[in-house]
Amino acid sequence: MTTKNLSFIRSDLLTLNAYHPTPIDESQSLVRLDANESPFNLPDDVRAKLASMYEQKVITNRYPDGGHFQLKRLIAEYVNESAHLGEKIKTSHVSVGNGSDEIIRSILIATCLNGQGSILVANPTFSMYGILAETLGIPVVKVNRHESDFSINLAEANEAINNPTSAPVKVVFVVHPNSPTANCLTQGEIDWLKQLPDDILVVVDEAYYEFSGHTLVSEIISRDNWMITRTFSKAFRLAAHRVGYAIAPNPIIDILEKIRLPYNLPTFAQLAAEIAIENRDLILPSVQEIMSEKERVYQQLKNSEKLKVWHSDSNFIYLRSNINPSPETHNEIMNKLKAQNILIRHTGGGLRISIGTKEENDQLLSAIKGIIV
């Protein structure tokens, strides 16, 4: 079918580039270092609990709990405990989504749809902000980062906000730490976010919070225009279940609850997230192991004169070729690794490498040594 036969489709969607995850051939023994997932499955005891819970609690002919009441309670408990907030975050501060992507999409619908506004992102960053905005016909204002540390070019950001060329900026998306570059927000960036006007929503994506140990969740208590988003796909090892959540002031959560689909999270996904939180003492210790491996891999890659490797605050590393940092060079490196069944990601003008198990990381380092000669 030609695009001419799709005249009923919005013309801007016909040229939009979709997000294409790496195809996975389960018959191959792959070293999967391309998606920032945890390299570890759930502990056996936790998997056994989850399997038992499926038998006991999943009634397949009934819809899921559309209010996510138990899961929200556990999330609020976890957030308060980990950030030492007492009981300041309530269930009314939490909304749960089918992955963080659904929450991002709900934010866009609530703020910018129908020509009401645009979003601001600093590239390179998580690509789904722009992709989801464009699917909804929402303008994306893109500013640059300083290459030395990938902090946001705040002069460009201020210019974009103060002198908009399209719809006014209604949402600023930042990642803490950023993907693909793995850097946390600087104090200067945080101070800048705090001084943004109240008619701009500040969304701080903390998908990698458990790895960095840095959070701005306490800002939710005092700021009416801030939101934190997180996921169970990374440190909690539940990528297969697609569970994300937002923490925000009650009025913002009320709006998100209006927009999300009524039964957006399957029963088994809710149970998996509940069990993961309840067994975090068994799951989260792997974070330290991953971060120790990250430092080992970082130091070895950094020793290569032919690679430029940036400091990482998370479970992945960002680098570029020091010889010829072109897309062709990075694609060549990625494809040579793929030929050895090692998957990494070419994104944002460089290469992003997730941290795997020690054995997987050893395979990666050995392969790169053979490629970067």
ABEGO torsion letter per residue (X at the ends): XBAAAAAABBAAAAABBBBBBBBBBAABBBBBAAAGBBABBBBAAAAAAAAAAAAAABBAABBBBAAGAAAAAAAAAAAAAAAGAEAABBAAABBBBBEAAAAAAAAAAAAABGGABBBBBBOBBBAAAAAAAAAAGBBBBBBBBBAAAGBBBAAAAAAAAABBABBBBABBBBBOBBOAAGBBBBAAAAAAAAABBAABBBBBBAAAAAAAGBBAAAAAAABAABBBBBBAABAAGAAAAGBBBBBBBAAAAAAAAAABBABABBAAAAAAAAAAAAAAAAAAAAAAAAAAAAAAAAAAAAABAABBBBBBABABBBBBBAABBBAAAAAAAAAAAAAAGBBBBBBGGBBBBBBBBAAAAAAAAAAAAAABX
